[in-house]
Amino acid sequence: MRNNILLAICVGALALPLASCNESKETATVAQTYGPSPTLPPPEHSWIPTVDIASVNRWPEGAKPVAANGMTVAAFATGLEHPRTVYVLPNGDVLVAESNAPPKQSGFSIKGFIYGLAQNRAGAGVPSANRITLLRDADGDGVAETRSTFISNLSSPFGMVLVGEDFYVANADAIVKFPYREGDTKISAPGVKLADLPAGPINHHWTKDLTASPDGSKLYVTVGSNSNIGENGMEAEKDRAAVLEVDRASGQWRVFASGLRNPNGPAWNPKTGELWVVVNERDELGNDLVPDYMTSVKEGAFYGWPYSYFGDRVDTRVEPRRPDLVQKAMSPDYALGAHTASLGLVFNTGNLFPPEMEGGAFIGQHGSWNRRPPSGYKVIFVPFKDGKPSGPPQDVLTGFLNDQGEAQGRPVGLRLDKQGALLVADDVGNTIWRVTPAAKSASR
């Protein structure tokens, strides 16, 4: 009976974009929740968390995101099926992982049911296409005129990386290797499993993102947590909320860094050579806690989850407490706003954008489902100097929410194409957008 009451309450909270009683009347400004020292208000607790999900109303014909002054945006490819990440091959071909969560293996739970309803409302409840599609712009006009199925029958693919003639895909449960020759538009050879990855019946944060070390000897894969704050038991979090380092020759792996609730977008800082990620932080502590962030990832470091956030700020909901781990928890480098769902990260290593943008980071913010007013739903740029963030974020693409607060699109993975233009995967708009300086939009 109690479960039925809770279910009715939660469904009602989902159906109506109401602010829960735990919301402050005044919230931090967006600017205060970004940067190396964000405003961190006292945590707020409520029996019913805030739920405010943007329903889907995809881009009308001819519509597109709003590009920042001095930039322009155009569709590189449309009509995709939930495109999540992009990868650019050396010859300029663009790969797109069309993917979604694998089927749930765990039993029914109220929280899981509500999460599923939320996903459906947000346009993320579609089956996974389980494929990687190749897009080719042979005439260089900034629009892909051909596409082909590059690899099919995958298992919720997300991360991709090419090392020599070996192409690696991070599925929801394993890294798989395929042979690749430059110019291939399709891989028919069966994949060879390099390594199993943490998965199992829960696999809450299923996305596994991927990059390779500069010398190609190691792969680095991101693995998100199996819960918000460890409520499924810490045994379910074994080797999760972490970046794993995988030996490419043997497939053996180890935890490289931990305490990262849901890391994604692994990328190498062009100035320092450090590995960086964006991280989705925990929920249900209020509108302005806890900010997502981007950070350099140091070998052996612990970043707090679930016991603390932004260094030694203890999350009192987590039992038993671990003061030993809190004491050594590292603070992240740069906050990206509370509940923004920052998922994409790429450093500007090209020379297409203005010199002042050199070495900075583009970040795709998928958008909140539990903040009022919403946050994220845009692509931003953070300038860097001497390998560190050096200023406030700058909007690159906005307008993903229409005037009624409906989601026309949601940005996820990012990459630079061979000419240095920014490619943005939009999984609700089923589009890959291409962003360039306005004066250079027509030429590649």
Backbone torsions as a table, in degrees:
resi	resn	phi	psi	omega
1	MET	NA	-44.5	-179.5
2	ARG	-62.4	-39.0	178.6
3	ASN	-62.8	-38.6	179.3
4	ASN	-65.2	-38.6	178.2
5	ILE	-65.1	-46.0	178.8
6	LEU	-60.6	-41.2	-179.6
7	LEU	-62.1	-44.4	-179.7
8	ALA	-63.0	-41.8	179.4
9	ILE	-62.7	-45.4	-176.7
10	CYS	-68.0	-39.8	177.6
11	VAL	-63.0	-40.7	177.2
12	GLY	-62.6	-40.4	179.0
13	ALA	-64.9	-32.7	179.9
14	LEU	-75.7	-40.0	-175.9
15	ALA	-68.2	-30.9	-179.4
16	LEU	-114.3	125.8	-178.0
17	PRO	-74.7	66.7	-176.5
18	LEU	-95.4	147.1	172.8
19	ALA	-78.8	133.2	177.6
20	SER	-76.8	167.8	-173.8
21	CYS	-70.7	-7.8	-178.9
22	ASN	-87.7	-2.4	-176.8
23	GLU	-74.7	139.1	173.4
24	SER	-71.4	149.4	175.0
25	LYS	-69.1	-29.6	176.4
26	GLU	-120.5	131.0	178.2
27	THR	-115.8	162.4	178.9
28	ALA	-62.3	146.2	174.1
29	THR	-67.1	157.8	-179.7
30	VAL	-55.9	-41.5	-178.0
31	ALA	-60.1	-32.1	-177.8
32	GLN	-73.1	-18.0	-178.7
33	THR	-99.7	12.5	175.0
34	TYR	-118.9	158.9	171.8
35	GLY	104.7	178.2	-176.8
36	PRO	-70.2	-21.8	-179.0
37	SER	-133.3	72.4	-176.1
38	PRO	-70.6	156.8	171.3
39	THR	-70.6	124.4	-179.5
40	LEU	-120.1	95.6	-178.2
41	PRO	-70.2	169.8	174.6
42	PRO	-60.4	144.9	178.5
43	PRO	-65.6	148.4	177.3
44	GLU	-117.8	137.9	-177.9
45	HIS	-121.7	142.9	178.1
46	SER	-153.0	149.0	177.2
47	TRP	-63.4	-38.5	178.8
48	ILE	-111.3	113.2	-179.4
49	PRO	-72.4	161.1	175.8
50	THR	-64.3	132.0	174.3
51	VAL	-131.0	118.2	-179.9
52	ASP	-146.3	87.1	-171.7
53	ILE	-101.3	126.9	177.2
54	ALA	-72.8	117.1	175.4
55	SER	-70.5	162.5	-172.4
56	VAL	-93.3	132.1	171.3
57	ASN	-145.1	87.5	-167.0
58	ARG	-60.5	162.2	-176.0
59	TRP	-48.2	126.8	170.7
60	PRO	-64.3	164.3	179.3
61	GLU	-53.5	125.9	176.9
62	GLY	82.9	-6.0	-179.6
63	ALA	-81.4	159.7	-179.6
64	LYS	-161.3	167.6	177.1
65	PRO	-62.8	166.3	178.6
66	VAL	-95.1	119.7	179.5
67	ALA	-86.3	149.6	178.2
68	ALA	-64.4	159.6	175.9
69	ASN	-53.8	134.1	-179.5
70	GLY	87.6	-0.3	179.2
71	MET	-127.6	162.6	175.6
72	THR	-139.4	155.3	-178.9
73	VAL	-133.9	143.1	177.2
74	ALA	-146.1	158.1	178.8
75	ALA	-75.6	123.0	173.3
76	PHE	-82.5	-36.8	177.0
77	ALA	-157.0	143.3	179.7
78	THR	-126.5	175.4	174.8
79	GLY	71.1	25.2	177.5
80	LEU	-85.2	174.3	-180.0
81	GLU	-115.6	95.7	176.9
82	HIS	53.4	60.2	179.2
83	PRO	-70.5	128.6	-173.6
84	ARG	-110.4	-45.2	-178.9
85	THR	-133.8	158.6	177.5
86	VAL	-129.0	152.9	178.1
87	TYR	-146.3	139.4	-177.0
88	VAL	-110.6	123.1	178.5
89	LEU	-78.9	161.5	-177.1
90	PRO	-57.3	-29.2	-179.7
91	ASN	-84.8	2.1	178.8
92	GLY	98.3	-11.5	176.3
93	ASP	-61.0	144.8	-177.9
94	VAL	-111.4	126.8	177.2
95	LEU	-102.4	141.6	-179.2
96	VAL	-128.5	124.9	172.4
97	ALA	-85.5	111.5	175.4
98	GLU	-95.1	108.8	-162.7
99	SER	-156.0	159.0	171.5
100	ASN	-155.1	-179.6	-174.3
101	ALA	-61.5	145.9	174.9
102	PRO	-70.7	162.2	178.1
103	PRO	-58.3	141.4	-179.8
104	LYS	-69.9	133.4	177.1
105	GLN	-101.9	-21.2	-176.5
106	SER	-78.8	164.6	-177.8
107	GLY	-74.1	-179.5	-177.3
108	PHE	-69.1	140.4	169.1
109	SER	-145.4	150.7	179.7
110	ILE	-61.2	-45.0	-178.1
111	LYS	-62.1	-41.3	179.1
112	GLY	-66.3	-37.4	178.3
113	PHE	-63.5	-45.5	179.9
114	ILE	-64.8	-39.4	178.5
115	TYR	-62.1	-39.3	177.9
116	GLY	-64.1	-41.3	175.6
117	LEU	-61.9	-40.1	178.6
118	ALA	-62.6	-42.5	179.1
119	GLN	-61.6	-42.3	178.9
120	ASN	-62.6	-44.8	-179.3
121	ARG	-63.2	-34.5	-177.7
122	ALA	-84.3	2.3	178.5
123	GLY	83.9	12.2	-177.1
124	ALA	-106.7	10.7	-177.9
125	GLY	-90.7	16.4	-177.7
126	VAL	-82.7	152.1	176.2
127	PRO	-63.6	153.1	179.5
128	SER	-76.7	130.4	175.6
129	ALA	-70.6	-23.0	174.7
130	ASN	56.9	41.8	-179.9
131	ARG	-145.0	163.7	170.9
132	ILE	-116.5	128.3	-178.3
133	THR	-108.5	139.4	177.5
134	LEU	-100.2	130.4	177.1
135	LEU	-114.4	134.5	-178.3
136	ARG	-129.7	128.6	175.2
137	ASP	-110.7	81.6	-173.9
138	ALA	-71.0	-29.3	-176.2
139	ASP	-93.9	0.6	172.3
140	GLY	69.5	27.4	-178.7
141	ASP	-96.7	7.4	178.1
142	GLY	85.8	9.3	178.3
143	VAL	-132.9	129.8	178.4
144	ALA	-73.6	120.9	-179.3
145	GLU	-97.9	-12.2	176.5
146	THR	-131.6	150.3	174.3
147	ARG	-144.9	151.6	178.4
148	SER	-149.8	154.7	175.3
149	THR	-75.1	114.0	-176.4
150	PHE	-80.7	-51.0	175.0
151	ILE	-141.8	135.3	179.2
152	SER	-119.7	176.4	176.6
153	ASN	57.7	40.9	174.7
154	LEU	-89.4	-175.2	-178.0
155	SER	-128.1	87.8	-177.6
156	SER	50.5	60.8	-178.5
157	PRO	-68.7	150.7	178.7
158	PHE	-142.4	-71.9	-178.3
159	GLY	-77.9	147.0	178.3
160	MET	-142.6	144.6	173.7
161	VAL	-159.6	142.5	176.8
162	LEU	-107.7	129.2	174.4
163	VAL	-127.5	108.8	-175.5
164	GLY	63.2	-120.0	177.8
165	GLU	-107.9	18.1	177.2
166	ASP	-109.1	123.3	179.2
167	PHE	-108.5	124.6	-175.9
168	TYR	-110.1	139.4	176.0
169	VAL	-123.9	131.7	173.4
170	ALA	-95.0	103.2	171.2
171	ASN	-76.9	179.0	-179.8
172	ALA	-66.8	-18.5	-174.8
173	ASP	-130.9	-1.7	-176.2
174	ALA	-167.7	158.3	169.5
175	ILE	-97.4	129.3	-177.1
176	VAL	-122.1	139.5	-177.3
177	LYS	-109.2	138.9	178.0
178	PHE	-129.7	149.7	174.2
179	PRO	-78.4	141.4	180.0
180	TYR	-138.5	137.2	171.0
181	ARG	-121.5	139.5	-176.5
182	GLU	-52.8	132.4	-179.5
183	GLY	95.5	-12.1	178.0
184	ASP	-57.6	136.9	174.4
185	THR	-107.9	-6.2	179.8
186	LYS	-155.0	139.4	173.5
187	ILE	-111.9	117.7	-179.4
188	SER	-101.0	-19.1	-179.2
189	ALA	-64.8	142.6	178.4
190	PRO	-66.9	146.8	177.3
191	GLY	-74.6	153.0	177.3
192	VAL	-113.7	124.9	-179.1
193	LYS	-67.6	126.2	175.2
194	LEU	-90.6	-42.5	-176.3
195	ALA	-159.3	139.6	168.2
196	ASP	-73.2	149.6	177.4
197	LEU	-121.4	156.6	177.5
198	PRO	-55.6	126.4	-178.6
199	ALA	-145.0	-103.0	176.7
200	GLY	83.9	-176.5	-172.0
201	PRO	-69.1	-22.5	179.3
202	ILE	-89.7	-65.0	177.7
203	ASN	46.8	51.6	-172.6
204	HIS	-57.7	-59.9	172.5
205	HIS	-90.7	95.5	-170.5
206	TRP	-83.5	-21.3	-175.1
207	THR	-66.3	130.7	175.9
208	LYS	-121.0	108.5	-179.3
209	ASP	-93.9	164.1	-164.8
210	LEU	-149.3	142.1	167.6
211	THR	-149.3	172.4	178.7
212	ALA	-119.5	151.5	175.0
213	SER	-65.0	155.2	-178.7
214	PRO	-55.0	-32.6	179.8
215	ASP	-88.1	-2.9	176.0
216	GLY	79.5	2.1	-176.2
217	SER	-81.3	-22.7	-176.0
218	LYS	-128.0	151.8	168.8
219	LEU	-112.2	148.0	176.9
220	TYR	-122.5	124.7	-175.0
221	VAL	-124.8	137.2	178.9
222	THR	-93.9	139.1	-179.5
223	VAL	-134.0	118.2	-179.4
224	GLY	-81.1	170.6	-177.8
225	SER	-72.8	168.5	177.1
226	ASN	-99.7	16.1	-174.5
227	SER	-169.2	179.8	173.7
228	ASN	-78.2	-54.2	-178.6
229	ILE	-138.5	36.8	176.8
230	GLY	81.9	19.0	-175.5
231	GLU	-69.6	-13.5	175.4
232	ASN	-89.1	6.9	-178.2
233	GLY	94.0	140.5	-176.1
234	MET	-70.6	-17.2	175.2
235	GLU	-65.2	-31.6	177.7
236	ALA	-72.6	-10.1	-178.3
237	GLU	-102.0	10.6	-178.3
238	LYS	-58.1	124.2	178.5
239	ASP	63.4	18.9	178.3
240	ARG	-110.6	179.7	-174.3
241	ALA	50.5	52.0	-168.7
242	ALA	-155.0	165.5	165.0
243	VAL	-108.4	125.8	179.9
244	LEU	-101.3	143.6	174.6
245	GLU	-106.6	123.1	-174.5
246	VAL	-113.3	126.8	174.9
247	ASP	-74.4	121.0	-173.7
248	ARG	-69.0	-26.9	-178.1
249	ALA	-77.2	-41.6	-173.3
250	SER	-105.9	-21.5	-174.3
251	GLY	82.8	-2.9	177.0
252	GLN	-70.6	143.3	-179.6
253	TRP	-137.0	163.3	177.8
254	ARG	-142.0	161.5	174.9
255	VAL	-75.2	118.9	-179.7
256	PHE	-85.3	-41.4	177.0
257	ALA	-153.5	151.2	-172.7
258	SER	-137.0	179.2	-179.1
259	GLY	75.4	22.2	-178.8
260	LEU	-109.6	103.3	-166.5
261	ARG	-53.6	-52.9	178.9
262	ASN	-146.3	83.5	-178.3
263	PRO	-81.4	147.9	177.0
264	ASN	-151.3	175.4	172.7
265	GLY	61.9	41.1	-178.3
266	PRO	-59.2	130.3	-175.6
267	ALA	-150.6	149.3	-177.5
268	TRP	-94.7	126.0	177.6
269	ASN	-65.5	119.3	-174.0
270	PRO	-66.8	-21.4	-177.8
271	LYS	-87.9	-43.4	-172.9
272	THR	-103.4	-17.3	-175.3
273	GLY	77.5	6.3	179.4
274	GLU	-79.5	151.1	172.1
275	LEU	-82.4	132.5	177.4
276	TRP	-121.9	152.6	173.9
277	VAL	-140.1	162.3	164.9
278	VAL	-102.9	147.4	-173.4
279	VAL	-133.0	131.0	171.8
280	ASN	-86.8	120.9	-177.4
281	GLU	-88.7	-177.3	-173.7
282	ARG	-72.5	165.2	-177.0
283	ASP	-116.7	176.7	170.5
284	GLU	69.5	30.3	171.9
285	LEU	-118.3	11.2	178.4
286	GLY	116.8	173.8	-177.2
287	ASN	-58.3	-35.7	-168.8
288	ASP	-116.5	16.3	172.9
289	LEU	-131.1	140.8	-7.2
290	VAL	-104.8	139.0	179.1
291	PRO	-59.4	136.6	164.9
292	ASP	-62.7	167.3	-176.5
293	TYR	-156.2	166.5	166.2
294	MET	-120.1	148.7	-176.2
295	THR	-156.9	152.2	167.2
296	SER	-69.6	148.0	-176.2
297	VAL	-112.7	113.3	-176.3
298	LYS	-99.3	139.2	-178.1
299	GLU	-56.7	128.1	177.6
300	GLY	79.9	0.1	-175.3
301	ALA	-78.8	153.8	176.0
302	PHE	-121.2	130.7	-172.1
303	TYR	-109.7	14.4	166.4
304	GLY	109.0	-37.8	-173.0
305	TRP	-63.6	139.0	-3.6
306	PRO	-93.1	-0.8	-167.1
307	TYR	-76.1	-27.4	-178.8
308	SER	-152.7	168.9	177.3
309	TYR	-137.7	151.3	-176.7
310	PHE	44.5	57.0	179.7
311	GLY	90.9	-121.6	-169.7
312	ASP	-101.0	22.0	178.0
313	ARG	-80.7	106.9	-170.5
314	VAL	-72.3	134.6	171.0
315	ASP	-90.4	104.3	-172.4
316	THR	-70.5	-9.0	178.9
317	ARG	-74.9	-20.4	-172.2
318	VAL	-88.4	123.2	176.7
319	GLU	-130.7	144.0	-7.6
320	PRO	-71.6	155.4	179.7
321	ARG	-77.4	156.9	-179.5
322	ARG	-129.7	77.5	-179.4
323	PRO	-60.3	-26.9	178.1
324	ASP	-64.7	-39.7	178.6
325	LEU	-77.1	-37.7	177.6
326	VAL	-58.9	-39.1	-177.8
327	GLN	-61.4	-32.0	-177.0
328	LYS	-101.2	2.9	-177.4
329	ALA	-66.2	132.1	-179.8
330	MET	-88.8	143.5	173.0
331	SER	-80.7	139.5	177.9
332	PRO	-70.3	166.7	-174.9
333	ASP	-78.1	-35.4	-169.4
334	TYR	-158.1	120.7	178.8
335	ALA	-76.6	146.2	-175.6
336	LEU	-120.9	21.6	177.6
337	GLY	91.5	141.7	-178.0
338	ALA	-70.9	130.8	172.5
339	HIS	64.8	21.3	-178.7
340	THR	-74.7	-13.4	-177.8
341	ALA	53.9	55.6	178.2
342	SER	-71.9	119.3	-173.7
343	LEU	-122.4	-27.2	-176.8
344	GLY	-108.2	142.6	177.4
345	LEU	-147.6	128.9	171.4
346	VAL	-148.4	136.1	176.5
347	PHE	-83.2	146.0	178.9
348	ASN	-81.7	91.2	-179.4
349	THR	-100.4	0.9	179.1
350	GLY	-91.1	-174.6	179.6
351	ASN	-123.8	20.5	-178.8
352	LEU	-81.0	-40.2	-178.3
353	PHE	-81.9	165.2	-176.2
354	PRO	-56.9	153.9	-176.8
355	PRO	-56.3	-32.4	-178.4
356	GLU	-68.9	-11.6	177.6
357	MET	-95.8	0.1	-177.6
358	GLU	-60.7	131.8	175.3
359	GLY	76.5	-2.8	177.8
360	GLY	-78.9	-179.3	-173.8
361	ALA	-121.1	130.1	168.3
362	PHE	-90.1	139.8	-176.6
363	ILE	-134.8	129.3	176.5
364	GLY	-94.0	120.9	-178.5
365	GLN	-109.4	106.5	-172.4
366	HIS	-63.3	-31.8	175.2
367	GLY	111.1	148.9	-173.8
368	SER	-78.0	158.0	170.5
369	TRP	-123.5	-3.9	-172.6
370	ASN	-140.4	36.3	176.3
371	ARG	-137.1	142.2	177.2
372	ARG	-134.6	114.5	3.7
373	PRO	-73.2	162.6	-178.2
374	PRO	-61.7	157.4	174.1
375	SER	-128.8	162.9	-177.2
376	GLY	79.9	-138.7	-176.8
377	TYR	57.7	46.9	178.7
378	LYS	-166.8	170.9	171.4
379	VAL	-111.9	132.0	-179.4
380	ILE	-121.9	167.6	174.8
381	PHE	-127.5	133.7	176.2
382	VAL	-115.6	118.1	179.3
383	PRO	-69.1	147.7	177.0
384	PHE	-122.9	149.6	172.4
385	LYS	-140.3	130.3	-178.1
386	ASP	54.0	36.1	174.9
387	GLY	82.6	5.4	-179.5
388	LYS	-128.0	150.9	175.3
389	PRO	-56.8	137.6	-170.3
390	SER	-130.2	17.5	-179.7
391	GLY	177.6	178.6	-178.9
392	PRO	-70.2	159.1	179.0
393	PRO	-70.5	152.6	178.5
394	GLN	-122.8	132.1	177.2
395	ASP	-66.9	136.3	175.0
396	VAL	-110.4	-49.8	176.0
397	LEU	-130.8	129.5	174.5
398	THR	-130.7	-169.2	177.4
399	GLY	82.8	11.3	178.0
400	PHE	-70.1	-25.4	171.1
401	LEU	-98.5	134.8	177.9
402	ASN	-83.6	-174.9	-175.9
403	ASP	-65.5	-19.7	178.0
404	GLN	-93.4	4.9	-179.5
405	GLY	78.7	15.0	178.2
406	GLU	-89.9	148.2	-178.4
407	ALA	-84.9	113.7	172.6
408	GLN	-82.1	-26.7	178.3
409	GLY	-164.5	169.3	176.4
410	ARG	-145.0	119.5	-177.3
411	PRO	-78.0	143.3	-179.8
412	VAL	-128.9	-104.5	-174.4
413	GLY	-75.6	151.6	-178.6
414	LEU	-129.1	152.1	171.5
415	ARG	-156.2	157.4	167.9
416	LEU	-93.2	136.4	175.6
417	ASP	-81.0	-177.0	-172.7
418	LYS	-63.2	-24.8	179.5
419	GLN	-92.7	-3.8	179.0
420	GLY	96.5	1.1	175.4
421	ALA	-72.0	154.4	-179.2
422	LEU	-91.5	125.3	175.2
423	LEU	-102.5	135.9	-176.0
424	VAL	-128.1	120.8	174.5
425	ALA	-81.7	126.7	-179.7
426	ASP	-116.2	103.0	-170.1
427	ASP	-81.1	-18.3	173.7
428	VAL	-89.1	-40.5	177.1
429	GLY	-77.7	-7.4	177.8
430	ASN	54.4	41.4	-173.2
431	THR	-136.7	150.4	165.5
432	ILE	-106.8	117.3	178.2
433	TRP	-92.4	150.1	178.3
434	ARG	-124.1	122.8	-175.8
435	VAL	-112.0	132.1	178.5
436	THR	-140.2	163.2	166.1
437	PRO	-59.0	142.9	-172.1
438	ALA	-55.2	-40.9	-175.9
439	ALA	-71.3	-15.0	-174.8
440	LYS	-114.1	11.6	-172.5
441	SER	-66.5	-28.9	-173.3
442	ALA	-93.2	-6.5	-176.0
443	SER	-127.0	147.1	178.9
444	ARG	-128.8	NA	NA
